[in-house]
Amino acid sequence: RARTITAIVLDKTGTITEGKPDVVEAAGLDDPEASGALLAIESRSEHPLAEAVVRYLSNAAAPSARPIGPPVQVAGFENLTGKGVTAAINGTGWAVGNRRLMEEQGVAIAGGWREHEKRWEERAYTVIWLRDAQRIRAAVAIADRIKPSATQAIDRLKKAGIKVYMQTGDSRRTAQAVAKAVGIDDFRSEVLPKDKGAFVTGLQQQGHVVAMVGDGINDSEALAKADVSIAMGQGSDIAMDVARMTLISTDLLAIPRAIQLSRRTVSLIRQNLFWAFIYNIIGIPIAAGVLYPLNGFLLDPMIAGAAMALSSVSVVSNSLRLRWAGLDG
């Protein structure tokens, strides 16, 4: 089916990027209460971005180490898919997440915080906010390196006539920076898991044969709806379980290679069928004695059996050419 793909949707984190985020800058974490609350909340989360924050705050030997208040008890922890988490500390509500979560909860991002956000997002950093019941208390910028093969892989897909899209839960400015870096013209930002699936369905309704590439739980709905679903091998188990194809390596060049392999496989199947039909259309009547009334020729059964075996050998030999087929471009 991969040979018929006309549109491919790529998740950003863990697909276009390495999926190994690290905190590169922070603001507001000189406040022990804020840094302590952020560490306590993010320690309860299993999200890769949360793990990056915990590493950053826990590495006391690093120059980036921040003063952290005494340990606190976290209650009412709630994960809000695609947005962040909320929790209560000493009876006060806190939240950690993206801009959408902050705005939905009525906390404005203004003044110096907006300047931090603009500067970080222009560098393609993901911005995570910390707020208490009233205001923004801290922010961290998280970088996730783009895979070295991403630009080349996307260029090959486009040259093959496939429309390439990117989806991410990050802000528009961050998504735009990543898309520009890898050569993607069409991207969607600040999307939730259900939005990813709806976008795949929308492309299908336009007549596209859609491939979805992702690595996380958030991609599972879109993977299930796609005509061809591709999971990254280092991703979550649920993504690999849902996907029809799993890439063992993290190299995005495996995607155009897989599509090319699909095209060559179907081409060889057609060749094999064609020659097998021709071979049998000619051979079976001769073996049945169709030439005997004309010139008295009869095919020896042993020769006919050898010829039939040769037919199978030719088909297998033609198929084995895939082992040496160059799939690099």
C-alpha positions, 0 to 999 in steps of 0.5 A, spaced: 500 500 500 505 504 501 507 505 493 500 509 493 501 514 498 500 521 496 500 525 502 504 523 509 503 527 516 509 527 520 509 528 528 515 533 530 517 530 537 521 524 536 520 523 529 523 529 525 526 531 532 531 526 536 526 525 541 531 527 547 529 534 549 533 538 554 532 544 558 537 550 555 534 556 558 530 558 564 527 564 567 524 565 574 527 559 577 531 563 582 525 563 586 526 556 591 518 556 591 517 556 584 523 551 582 521 546 588 514 546 585 516 545 578 520 539 580 515 536 585 510 536 579 514 534 574 517 528 578 510 525 577 509 526 570 512 521 565 512 526 559 519 526 556 519 534 557 517 533 564 523 528 564 528 533 561 525 539 567 527 534 572 534 532 570 535 540 569 533 541 576 536 535 579 543 536 577 546 540 582 553 539 579 551 543 573 552 551 572 544 551 571 542 548 578 537 552 581 535 553 589 530 549 590 525 549 596 524 544 601 520 537 599 513 538 598 507 534 597 503 534 591 496 532 591 490 532 586 495 531 580 491 531 573 494 530 566 491 534 561 493 531 554 496 535 549 496 541 554 500 539 561 498 538 568 495 541 574 496 539 581 495 542 588 501 544 593 499 546 600 492 547 598 494 552 592 493 550 585 499 550 580 499 548 573 505 546 568 504 546 561 503 550 554 500 557 553 494 554 551 493 551 558 495 558 561 490 561 557 484 556 558 485 557 566 485 565 565 493 566 567 496 572 562 503 571 559 505 578 558 511 583 559 518 580 560 515 573 559 512 574 552 519 577 550 522 570 553 517 566 549 518 570 543 526 569 543 525 562 545 520 560 540 524 563 534 530 558 536 525 553 535 525 551 543 518 548 546 516 553 552 513 550 558 510 555 563 509 554 571 503 558 574 500 558 581 493 560 582 494 567 580 500 568 575 506 566 571 512 564 576 517 561 571 518 558 564 523 553 561 525 553 554 526 546 551 530 544 545 530 537 541 535 537 536 532 535 529 535 529 526 540 529 521 537 525 516 530 529 516 531 535 511 534 529 506 528 525 507 523 530 506 526 532 500 526 525 497 519 525 499 517 531 495 521 529 489 517 523 489 510 527 488 508 526 496 505 532 499 508 532 506 505 535 512 507 536 520 503 536 526 505 538 533 502 540 540 508 546 540 506 553 538 506 556 531 512 560 532 516 554 534 513 549 529 514 554 523 521 554 525 522 547 525 518 546 519 522 552 515 529 548 517 527 541 514 523 544 508 516 543 510 511 548 507 504 545 510 504 545 518 499 545 524 501 547 531 498 547 537 494 540 535 491 535 540 491 528 539 484 528 536 486 533 532 491 529 529 486 524 527 481 529 524 486 532 520 488 525 517 481 523 516 480 530 512 486 529 507 483 522 506 476 525 504 480 530 499 482 523 496 489 522 498 492 516 500 495 518 507 501 515 511 502 517 518 508 517 522 509 518 529 512 515 536 507 517 541 501 515 545 498 522 542 499 519 535 495 513 536 489 515 533 492 518 527 496 512 526 489 508 527 486 512 521 491 512 516 492 508 510 499 507 512 501 507 519 509 508 520 511 508 528 518 510 530 522 504 533 524 508 539 517 510 540 511 508 545 509 501 545 502 503 543 504 507 537 508 500 534 502 496 536 497 500 532 502 502 526 502 497 520 510 498 519 515 500 524 522 503 523 527 499 527 532 505 526 531 513 527 533 514 520 528 518 517 531 516 510 528 509 512 521 512 510 522 514 502 526 507 502 520 503 505 516 507 499 521 505 494 521 498 496 514 497 496 514 500 489 519 495 486 516 489 490 509 490 486 513 491 480 517 485 481 510 481 482 507 484 476 513 482 472 513 475 475 506 474 473 506 476 466 512 472 465 509 466 468 503 467 464 506 467 458 511 461 460 505 457 461 500 459 455 506 457 451 509 451 455 502 447 457 499 447 450 506 444 447 506 439 453 499 437 451 501 435 444 498 441 440 504 441 435 503 433 434 498 433 428 503 439 425 510 436 425 509 430 430 513 433 436 511 431 443 515 434 449 518 428 453 515 429 460 522 429 464 523 435 459 516 438 461 518 437 468 524 440 468 522 446 464 516 447 469 521 447 475 525 452 471 519 457 471 519 457 478 527 458 479 526 464 474 520 467 478 524 466 485 531 469 481 527 475 479 524 476 486 531 476 489 534 482 485 530 486 491 536 484 495 541 488 491 537 493 489 539 500 491 534 504 495 538 510 496 535 515 491 
